[in-house]
Amino acid sequence: MKSTHKILIIPILILQLSCSSSKVAAQSGVAKSKANSKINVYTTAENTTLRLSLSNDLIATTQKTNSKVSITVDPKKTYQTFLGIGGAITDASAEVFAKLSPKKQQEFLTAYYDKNKGIGYSLARTNIHSCDFSSQSYTYIQEGDKDLKTFNIDHDKKYRIPLIKKAIKTAGGKLTLFVSSWSPPAFMKDNNDILHGGVLLPEFAQSWANYYAKFIKTYEKEGIPIWGLTIQNEPMASQRWESCIYTPEAERDFLKNFLGPTLEKEGLGSKKIIIWDHNRGDMLVKRANLVFSDPEVSKYAWGIGFHWYETWNGGTPKFESVGEVHKAFPDKNLIFTEGCIEKFDPTKFQFWGNAERYGLNMINDFNNGTVAWTDWNILLDQNGGPNHVGNFCFAPIHADTSKDELIYTPMYFYIGHLSKFIRPNAKRIEAILSDKTLLSTSFKNTDGKIATIIMNSSDKEVIYSITNNSQKTTITIPAHAMQTLEY
């Protein structure tokens, strides 16, 4: 059964449809569902104009329709508690945002952070001084100031802090924000360089721990609550941009002897500390085992963060390592802290495979116990930047600053199929697929509504049935599509 409507709704209005009233559906030209239907279907599909569109005409009207795949949902069997979905508010994102007109700025904020009209981001990450997605390298102190007497965040007050405040306001006054460092200042490292890896010198470990505390307190004085922090972005990567190497033992010892005790001493013991913040795979498991098996250091660690770049140059996603850590340490939390589509190409803003990479990773990560998922830059310009080392990449939304236009990629909509309908404190629930034709995950929100997300990455539409509490519904998902069922 093919969709009879092809409605394109501009992203800022999209999702007024989420109220699911037949009146709104009718006004939008969307086919009305059956009067007795208890389920709403939202669809995004390639080669159509469906973008998070209410599409209840994809529900079969007769029980004679044969489904090829079945999904059985059991709300009584629950798993992890959902924290949120969001993206990183980097210097690059903030600098691009500042170049937009006030009208486009508001459209952008609504598209991401408004849970009714947009996709309802509830999570954010930002950088402690510079990273690759900054226009230049910088720190918050004068070089050599180990006592942090010159510490100030004036740099961030121009672009980044104003954007973070606007995002928090648009999100309803609350945004779970965690912070990450890419490198200590140059003088604190053995290579005397904020770039190109190097390691933290032992004599500056306490000063560096104080730096985190100072940053958190200073941001909170600006009215920006900090929920948590990662110890080091990608601690096993020596990059041409800001980077610093920590062996598993070095990270453990820094947390145990310096960072953990310092945050407690400074009254910041409630901040959630995340270890690793690098790729899935064997090292994810090794870091978890080393830290979480040691009570003296585990007490400081809320959980472990990971990226998806083990897939760089065609590698296979290591979802099994996520599941292994979750099984071994069920009292610790798994959080996806960064992912993006690398190798920027301006001809591929609408390349559907990018969106399917997000769908594949998000669904599998959640099904393996992940509690939160963080995209990389929320906004970049038409060139995939700015970036001070030319490491350009994609974002779900780009701005063509020469035309004052926003470019919504398919990635934005695929992320939205989860972030809009799965809300903080939801519980993942049992959802059994009959085969691997489709991917799916299900969550039950605190208001009792269930969101089941389905992805079809095949070239053909698939007819499937979903059964919940003995109620069976048959639905069609188009080729290369994502759907959210809300019921």
QUIVENLIN-V629648 format. One record per residue. N is the residue number from 1. RES is the residue in one small letter. OMEGA is omega in whole degrees, 0 to 359 (NA if undefined). D_CENTER is the distance of its C-alpha to the mean C-alpha in Angstrom with 2 decimals. Layout:
n=N res=RES omega=OMEGA d_center=D_CENTER
n=N res=RES omega=OMEGA d_center=D_CENTER
This chain:
n=1 res=m omega=183 d_center=33.35
n=2 res=k omega=178 d_center=31.80
n=3 res=s omega=180 d_center=30.18
n=4 res=t omega=181 d_center=32.90
n=5 res=h omega=177 d_center=30.76
n=6 res=k omega=184 d_center=28.64
n=7 res=i omega=173 d_center=27.25
n=8 res=l omega=181 d_center=24.91
n=9 res=i omega=182 d_center=23.61
n=10 res=i omega=190 d_center=22.25
n=11 res=p omega=183 d_center=18.63
n=12 res=i omega=181 d_center=19.71
n=13 res=l omega=188 d_center=22.00
n=14 res=i omega=213 d_center=20.11
n=15 res=l omega=163 d_center=19.44
n=16 res=q omega=178 d_center=22.43
n=17 res=l omega=184 d_center=23.26
n=18 res=s omega=176 d_center=21.19
n=19 res=c omega=172 d_center=24.29
n=20 res=s omega=180 d_center=25.80
n=21 res=s omega=180 d_center=29.29
n=22 res=s omega=179 d_center=31.78
n=23 res=k omega=179 d_center=32.93
n=24 res=v omega=179 d_center=29.68
n=25 res=a omega=181 d_center=29.45
n=26 res=a omega=180 d_center=33.02
n=27 res=q omega=182 d_center=32.64
n=28 res=s omega=182 d_center=29.77
n=29 res=g omega=180 d_center=31.92
n=30 res=v omega=181 d_center=29.89
n=31 res=a omega=178 d_center=32.18
n=32 res=k omega=175 d_center=32.79
n=33 res=s omega=176 d_center=32.05
n=34 res=k omega=184 d_center=34.93
n=35 res=a omega=184 d_center=36.11
n=36 res=n omega=181 d_center=35.67
n=37 res=s omega=178 d_center=32.18
n=38 res=k omega=184 d_center=29.76
n=39 res=i omega=175 d_center=26.71
n=40 res=n omega=184 d_center=24.73
n=41 res=v omega=176 d_center=23.11
n=42 res=y omega=189 d_center=20.50
n=43 res=t omega=167 d_center=20.36
n=44 res=t omega=185 d_center=18.94
n=45 res=a omega=178 d_center=21.27
n=46 res=e omega=178 d_center=22.37
n=47 res=n omega=172 d_center=25.83
n=48 res=t omega=173 d_center=25.80
n=49 res=t omega=178 d_center=24.89
n=50 res=l omega=177 d_center=22.85
n=51 res=r omega=184 d_center=19.49
n=52 res=l omega=185 d_center=18.09
n=53 res=s omega=173 d_center=21.82
n=54 res=l omega=189 d_center=23.78
n=55 res=s omega=182 d_center=25.82
n=56 res=n omega=175 d_center=28.01
n=57 res=d omega=174 d_center=30.71
n=58 res=l omega=175 d_center=28.90
n=59 res=i omega=180 d_center=30.11
n=60 res=a omega=180 d_center=33.43
n=61 res=t omega=179 d_center=36.42
n=62 res=t omega=180 d_center=38.62
n=63 res=q omega=182 d_center=38.41
n=64 res=k omega=180 d_center=40.13
n=65 res=t omega=183 d_center=37.01
n=66 res=n omega=178 d_center=36.29
n=67 res=s omega=180 d_center=32.75
n=68 res=k omega=182 d_center=31.91
n=69 res=v omega=177 d_center=28.91
n=70 res=s omega=175 d_center=28.55
n=71 res=i omega=179 d_center=25.74
n=72 res=t omega=184 d_center=27.02
n=73 res=v omega=177 d_center=25.01
n=74 res=d omega=183 d_center=26.23
n=75 res=p omega=181 d_center=24.76
n=76 res=k omega=179 d_center=27.05
n=77 res=k omega=187 d_center=25.34
n=78 res=t omega=181 d_center=22.13
n=79 res=y omega=187 d_center=19.63
n=80 res=q omega=176 d_center=16.75
n=81 res=t omega=184 d_center=15.74
n=82 res=f omega=178 d_center=12.30
n=83 res=l omega=180 d_center=10.76
n=84 res=g omega=175 d_center=7.89
n=85 res=i omega=179 d_center=4.68
n=86 res=g omega=182 d_center=4.09
n=87 res=g omega=184 d_center=4.79
n=88 res=a omega=174 d_center=7.83
n=89 res=i omega=183 d_center=11.20
n=90 res=t omega=172 d_center=13.46
n=91 res=d omega=181 d_center=17.20
n=92 res=a omega=180 d_center=16.97
n=93 res=s omega=183 d_center=14.84
n=94 res=a omega=180 d_center=17.29
n=95 res=e omega=178 d_center=20.31
n=96 res=v omega=178 d_center=19.61
n=97 res=f omega=183 d_center=18.98
n=98 res=a omega=180 d_center=22.35
n=99 res=k omega=180 d_center=24.14
n=100 res=l omega=174 d_center=23.43
n=101 res=s omega=178 d_center=26.05
n=102 res=p omega=180 d_center=25.58
n=103 res=k omega=180 d_center=25.38
n=104 res=k omega=175 d_center=22.55
n=105 res=q omega=180 d_center=20.70
n=106 res=q omega=177 d_center=20.99
n=107 res=e omega=180 d_center=19.97
n=108 res=f omega=180 d_center=16.74
n=109 res=l omega=179 d_center=15.98
n=110 res=t omega=183 d_center=17.00
n=111 res=a omega=181 d_center=15.02
n=112 res=y omega=198 d_center=11.62
n=113 res=y omega=178 d_center=12.71
n=114 res=d omega=185 d_center=15.77
n=115 res=k omega=178 d_center=15.32
n=116 res=n omega=183 d_center=18.64
n=117 res=k omega=181 d_center=18.89
n=118 res=g omega=184 d_center=15.30
n=119 res=i omega=165 d_center=12.07
n=120 res=g omega=175 d_center=11.71
n=121 res=y omega=180 d_center=8.53
n=122 res=s omega=185 d_center=9.38
n=123 res=l omega=178 d_center=7.23
n=124 res=a omega=175 d_center=7.67
n=125 res=r omega=172 d_center=8.80
n=126 res=t omega=187 d_center=12.12
n=127 res=n omega=171 d_center=14.83
n=128 res=i omega=196 d_center=18.19
n=129 res=h omega=197 d_center=20.67
n=130 res=s omega=172 d_center=20.20
n=131 res=c omega=180 d_center=17.99
n=132 res=d omega=178 d_center=18.47
n=133 res=f omega=167 d_center=16.75
n=134 res=s omega=181 d_center=19.54
n=135 res=s omega=176 d_center=22.86
n=136 res=q omega=177 d_center=24.78
n=137 res=s omega=178 d_center=24.77
n=138 res=y omega=171 d_center=25.60
n=139 res=t omega=182 d_center=25.69
n=140 res=y omega=180 d_center=26.71
n=141 res=i omega=171 d_center=30.14
n=142 res=q omega=182 d_center=33.20
n=143 res=e omega=180 d_center=33.53
n=144 res=g omega=183 d_center=35.44
n=145 res=d omega=182 d_center=34.77
n=146 res=k omega=179 d_center=34.04
n=147 res=d omega=175 d_center=34.91
n=148 res=l omega=181 d_center=32.24
n=149 res=k omega=181 d_center=34.98
n=150 res=t omega=185 d_center=33.62
n=151 res=f omega=172 d_center=30.01
n=152 res=n omega=183 d_center=28.60
n=153 res=i omega=181 d_center=25.41
n=154 res=d omega=179 d_center=27.35
n=155 res=h omega=186 d_center=25.32
n=156 res=d omega=183 d_center=22.14
n=157 res=k omega=182 d_center=24.22
n=158 res=k omega=185 d_center=24.83
n=159 res=y omega=193 d_center=21.46
n=160 res=r omega=182 d_center=18.40
n=161 res=i omega=176 d_center=19.61
n=162 res=p omega=179 d_center=20.81
n=163 res=l omega=179 d_center=17.51
n=164 res=i omega=180 d_center=15.68
n=165 res=k omega=179 d_center=18.59
n=166 res=k omega=178 d_center=18.47
n=167 res=a omega=179 d_center=14.81
n=168 res=i omega=180 d_center=15.81
n=169 res=k omega=181 d_center=18.92
n=170 res=t omega=180 d_center=17.42
n=171 res=a omega=177 d_center=15.05
n=172 res=g omega=177 d_center=18.36
n=173 res=g omega=180 d_center=18.94
n=174 res=k omega=177 d_center=16.19
n=175 res=l omega=179 d_center=12.72
n=176 res=t omega=187 d_center=11.51
n=177 res=l omega=172 d_center=11.50
n=178 res=f omega=188 d_center=11.70
n=179 res=v omega=182 d_center=13.56
n=180 res=s omega=174 d_center=14.31
n=181 res=s omega=174 d_center=17.55
n=182 res=w omega=179 d_center=18.28
n=183 res=s omega=167 d_center=22.02
n=184 res=p omega=173 d_center=24.86
n=185 res=p omega=187 d_center=27.49
n=186 res=a omega=186 d_center=29.82
n=187 res=f omega=180 d_center=32.78
n=188 res=m omega=186 d_center=30.95
n=189 res=k omega=183 d_center=30.45
n=190 res=d omega=178 d_center=33.03
n=191 res=n omega=180 d_center=32.59
n=192 res=n omega=185 d_center=32.87
n=193 res=d omega=178 d_center=30.03
n=194 res=i omega=178 d_center=26.55
n=195 res=l omega=167 d_center=25.67
n=196 res=h omega=173 d_center=26.51
n=197 res=g omega=187 d_center=25.53
n=198 res=g omega=180 d_center=28.35
n=199 res=v omega=177 d_center=28.29
n=200 res=l omega=178 d_center=28.60
n=201 res=l omega=183 d_center=32.32
n=202 res=p omega=183 d_center=33.46
n=203 res=e omega=179 d_center=35.39
n=204 res=f omega=182 d_center=32.33
n=205 res=a omega=180 d_center=30.12
n=206 res=q omega=178 d_center=31.10
n=207 res=s omega=180 d_center=30.74
n=208 res=w omega=175 d_center=27.19
n=209 res=a omega=177 d_center=26.31
n=210 res=n omega=181 d_center=27.98
n=211 res=y omega=177 d_center=25.85
n=212 res=y omega=181 d_center=22.62
n=213 res=a omega=180 d_center=24.57
n=214 res=k omega=179 d_center=25.99
n=215 res=f omega=181 d_center=22.70
n=216 res=i omega=181 d_center=21.26
n=217 res=k omega=181 d_center=24.59
n=218 res=t omega=177 d_center=24.96
n=219 res=y omega=181 d_center=21.64
n=220 res=e omega=174 d_center=22.49
n=221 res=k omega=177 d_center=25.91
n=222 res=e omega=179 d_center=24.30
n=223 res=g omega=180 d_center=22.88
n=224 res=i omega=180 d_center=19.26
n=225 res=p omega=177 d_center=18.55
n=226 res=i omega=180 d_center=16.72
n=227 res=w omega=185 d_center=15.29
n=228 res=g omega=183 d_center=14.95
n=229 res=l omega=168 d_center=14.95
n=230 res=t omega=185 d_center=14.67
n=231 res=i omega=184 d_center=18.14
n=232 res=q omega=174 d_center=17.72
n=233 res=n omega=175 d_center=15.26
n=234 res=e omega=187 d_center=16.47
n=235 res=p omega=176 d_center=19.79
n=236 res=m omega=183 d_center=21.55
n=237 res=a omega=172 d_center=21.18
n=238 res=s omega=187 d_center=23.95
n=239 res=q omega=176 d_center=22.70
n=240 res=r omega=173 d_center=24.69
n=241 res=w omega=181 d_center=22.28
n=242 res=e omega=182 d_center=21.59
n=243 res=s omega=180 d_center=21.48
n=244 res=c omega=184 d_center=23.25
n=245 res=i omega=170 d_center=24.22
n=246 res=y omega=169 d_center=24.27
n=247 res=t omega=177 d_center=25.95
n=248 res=p omega=181 d_center=24.93
n=249 res=e omega=180 d_center=28.02
n=250 res=a omega=178 d_center=27.44
n=251 res=e omega=178 d_center=23.99
n=252 res=r omega=184 d_center=25.55
n=253 res=d omega=178 d_center=28.54
n=254 res=f omega=178 d_center=26.74
n=255 res=l omega=185 d_center=24.73
n=256 res=k omega=189 d_center=27.90
n=257 res=n omega=186 d_center=30.44
n=258 res=f omega=189 d_center=28.78
n=259 res=l omega=180 d_center=25.24
n=260 res=g omega=179 d_center=25.42
n=261 res=p omega=181 d_center=28.99
n=262 res=t omega=179 d_center=28.44
n=263 res=l omega=177 d_center=25.64
n=264 res=e omega=181 d_center=27.89
n=265 res=k omega=182 d_center=30.88
n=266 res=e omega=179 d_center=29.18
n=267 res=g omega=183 d_center=28.27
n=268 res=l omega=183 d_center=24.55
n=269 res=g omega=180 d_center=24.72
n=270 res=s omega=180 d_center=22.33
n=271 res=k omega=184 d_center=19.35
n=272 res=k omega=181 d_center=16.99
n=273 res=i omega=183 d_center=17.46
n=274 res=i omega=179 d_center=15.14
n=275 res=i omega=173 d_center=17.04
n=276 res=w omega=178 d_center=16.57
n=277 res=d omega=179 d_center=13.18
n=278 res=h omega=191 d_center=14.32
n=279 res=n omega=169 d_center=14.67
n=280 res=r omega=177 d_center=15.37
n=281 res=g omega=184 d_center=19.11
n=282 res=d omega=183 d_center=22.25
n=283 res=m omega=175 d_center=21.23
n=284 res=l omega=180 d_center=18.35
n=285 res=v omega=182 d_center=21.15
n=286 res=k omega=180 d_center=23.65
n=287 res=r omega=180 d_center=21.70
n=288 res=a omega=180 d_center=21.00
n=289 res=n omega=184 d_center=24.70
n=290 res=l omega=185 d_center=26.01
n=291 res=v omega=187 d_center=24.29
n=292 res=f omega=179 d_center=23.99
n=293 res=s omega=180 d_center=27.58
n=294 res=d omega=184 d_center=29.03
n=295 res=p omega=183 d_center=29.46
n=296 res=e omega=177 d_center=30.24
n=297 res=v omega=181 d_center=26.88
n=298 res=s omega=182 d_center=24.76
n=299 res=k omega=179 d_center=25.61
n=300 res=y omega=190 d_center=23.49
n=301 res=a omega=176 d_center=20.32
n=302 res=w omega=183 d_center=17.87
n=303 res=g omega=183 d_center=15.97
n=304 res=i omega=180 d_center=14.69
n=305 res=g omega=180 d_center=11.58
n=306 res=f omega=178 d_center=11.23
n=307 res=h omega=181 d_center=10.37
n=308 res=w omega=189 d_center=11.60
n=309 res=y omega=169 d_center=14.40
n=310 res=e omega=178 d_center=17.12
n=311 res=t omega=179 d_center=17.21
n=312 res=w omega=179 d_center=18.50
n=313 res=n omega=171 d_center=21.76
n=314 res=g omega=178 d_center=21.64
n=315 res=g omega=182 d_center=20.79
n=316 res=t omega=177 d_center=19.83
n=317 res=p omega=183 d_center=16.53
n=318 res=k omega=182 d_center=17.63
n=319 res=f omega=182 d_center=16.17
n=320 res=e omega=179 d_center=19.46
n=321 res=s omega=176 d_center=18.83
n=322 res=v omega=179 d_center=15.90
n=323 res=g omega=180 d_center=18.38
n=324 res=e omega=178 d_center=21.13
n=325 res=v omega=180 d_center=19.59
n=326 res=h omega=180 d_center=18.73
n=327 res=k omega=183 d_center=22.31
n=328 res=a omega=184 d_center=23.91
n=329 res=f omega=185 d_center=22.24
n=330 res=p omega=179 d_center=21.32
n=331 res=d omega=177 d_center=21.56
n=332 res=k omega=186 d_center=18.76
n=333 res=n omega=175 d_center=15.02
n=334 res=l omega=180 d_center=12.54
n=335 res=i omega=174 d_center=8.99
n=336 res=f omega=188 d_center=6.81
n=337 res=t omega=178 d_center=6.83
n=338 res=e omega=171 d_center=6.90
n=339 res=g omega=175 d_center=7.75
n=340 res=c omega=173 d_center=9.73
n=341 res=i omega=183 d_center=13.00
n=342 res=e omega=174 d_center=15.78
n=343 res=k omega=183 d_center=19.38
n=344 res=f omega=178 d_center=19.20
n=345 res=d omega=185 d_center=21.82
n=346 res=p omega=177 d_center=22.59
n=347 res=t omega=187 d_center=24.23
n=348 res=k omega=177 d_center=21.07
n=349 res=f omega=184 d_center=19.02
n=350 res=q omega=179 d_center=19.69
n=351 res=f omega=189 d_center=19.66
n=352 res=w omega=180 d_center=18.58
n=353 res=g omega=177 d_center=17.91
n=354 res=n omega=179 d_center=14.76
n=355 res=a omega=181 d_center=13.35
n=356 res=e omega=174 d_center=14.82
n=357 res=r omega=176 d_center=13.20
n=358 res=y omega=181 d_center=9.75
n=359 res=g omega=179 d_center=11.65
n=360 res=l omega=184 d_center=13.43
n=361 res=n omega=183 d_center=10.72
n=362 res=m omega=182 d_center=8.66
n=363 res=i omega=181 d_center=12.12
n=364 res=n omega=178 d_center=13.67
n=365 res=d omega=178 d_center=11.28
n=366 res=f omega=180 d_center=11.63
n=367 res=n omega=177 d_center=15.28
n=368 res=n omega=171 d_center=15.75
n=369 res=g omega=180 d_center=14.89
n=370 res=t omega=182 d_center=11.26
n=371 res=v omega=183 d_center=10.66
n=372 res=a omega=186 d_center=7.00
n=373 res=w omega=186 d_center=3.71
n=374 res=t omega=173 d_center=2.03
n=375 res=d omega=177 d_center=3.55
n=376 res=w omega=189 d_center=7.07
n=377 res=n omega=177 d_center=9.65
n=378 res=i omega=183 d_center=9.43
n=379 res=l omega=171 d_center=13.08
n=380 res=l omega=181 d_center=15.69
n=381 res=d omega=185 d_center=19.34
n=382 res=q omega=179 d_center=21.37
n=383 res=n omega=180 d_center=21.83
n=384 res=g omega=182 d_center=18.27
n=385 res=g omega=8 d_center=18.86
n=386 res=p omega=182 d_center=20.35
n=387 res=n omega=190 d_center=20.27
n=388 res=h omega=175 d_center=23.30
n=389 res=v omega=177 d_center=23.67
n=390 res=g omega=181 d_center=23.06
n=391 res=n omega=189 d_center=19.88
n=392 res=f omega=180 d_center=18.67
n=393 res=c omega=180 d_center=15.73
n=394 res=f omega=170 d_center=14.02
n=395 res=a omega=177 d_center=11.48
n=396 res=p omega=175 d_center=10.86
n=397 res=i omega=173 d_center=13.59
n=398 res=h omega=174 d_center=16.47
n=399 res=a omega=169 d_center=19.49
n=400 res=d omega=187 d_center=22.95
n=401 res=t omega=178 d_center=24.44
n=402 res=s omega=182 d_center=27.92
n=403 res=k omega=184 d_center=27.85
n=404 res=d omega=180 d_center=25.59
n=405 res=e omega=174 d_center=23.54
n=406 res=l omega=179 d_center=19.91
n=407 res=i omega=179 d_center=18.92
n=408 res=y omega=180 d_center=16.50
n=409 res=t omega=175 d_center=15.48
n=410 res=p omega=179 d_center=15.16
n=411 res=m omega=180 d_center=11.49
n=412 res=y omega=183 d_center=11.00
n=413 res=f omega=179 d_center=13.07
n=414 res=y omega=175 d_center=11.71
n=415 res=i omega=182 d_center=8.19
n=416 res=g omega=178 d_center=10.55
n=417 res=h omega=176 d_center=12.58
n=418 res=l omega=188 d_center=10.30
n=419 res=s omega=181 d_center=8.78
n=420 res=k omega=190 d_center=12.35
n=421 res=f omega=174 d_center=14.32
n=422 res=i omega=186 d_center=12.75
n=423 res=r omega=180 d_center=13.28
n=424 res=p omega=181 d_center=13.14
n=425 res=n omega=172 d_center=15.91
n=426 res=a omega=177 d_center=16.10
n=427 res=k omega=172 d_center=17.56
n=428 res=r omega=182 d_center=16.88
n=429 res=i omega=180 d_center=20.32
n=430 res=e omega=175 d_center=22.48
n=431 res=a omega=186 d_center=22.31
n=432 res=i omega=176 d_center=24.66
n=433 res=l omega=182 d_center=24.81
n=434 res=s omega=176 d_center=28.30
n=435 res=d omega=187 d_center=27.32
n=436 res=k omega=178 d_center=24.64
n=437 res=t omega=180 d_center=25.20
n=438 res=l omega=169 d_center=22.02
n=439 res=l omega=182 d_center=18.69
n=440 res=s omega=170 d_center=17.83
n=441 res=t omega=182 d_center=16.21
n=442 res=s omega=177 d_center=17.41
n=443 res=f omega=174 d_center=16.70
n=444 res=k omega=181 d_center=19.30
n=445 res=n omega=183 d_center=18.53
n=446 res=t omega=177 d_center=20.77
n=447 res=d omega=178 d_center=22.83
n=448 res=g omega=180 d_center=23.79
n=449 res=k omega=178 d_center=22.04
n=450 res=i omega=174 d_center=20.59
n=451 res=a omega=174 d_center=17.81
n=452 res=t omega=182 d_center=18.33
n=453 res=i omega=181 d_center=16.15
n=454 res=i omega=175 d_center=18.21
n=455 res=m omega=175 d_center=17.78
n=456 res=n omega=180 d_center=20.94
n=457 res=s omega=181 d_center=20.80
n=458 res=s omega=182 d_center=24.60
n=459 res=d omega=183 d_center=27.11
n=460 res=k omega=173 d_center=28.71
n=461 res=e omega=181 d_center=28.00
n=462 res=v omega=174 d_center=27.94
n=463 res=i omega=182 d_center=29.66
n=464 res=y omega=176 d_center=28.26
n=465 res=s omega=175 d_center=29.18
n=466 res=i omega=182 d_center=27.20
n=467 res=t omega=177 d_center=29.19
n=468 res=n omega=181 d_center=28.46
n=469 res=n omega=178 d_center=31.39
n=470 res=s omega=176 d_center=33.79
n=471 res=q omega=184 d_center=32.74
n=472 res=k omega=178 d_center=32.11
n=473 res=t omega=179 d_center=30.62
n=474 res=t omega=188 d_center=30.74
n=475 res=i omega=174 d_center=28.26
n=476 res=t omega=172 d_center=27.92
n=477 res=i omega=181 d_center=24.71
n=478 res=p omega=174 d_center=25.44
n=479 res=a omega=178 d_center=24.99
n=480 res=h omega=185 d_center=21.59
n=481 res=a omega=171 d_center=19.93
n=482 res=m omega=177 d_center=17.23
n=483 res=q omega=167 d_center=18.52
n=484 res=t omega=173 d_center=17.67
n=485 res=l omega=178 d_center=20.73
n=486 res=e omega=184 d_center=21.15
n=487 res=y omega=NA d_center=24.26
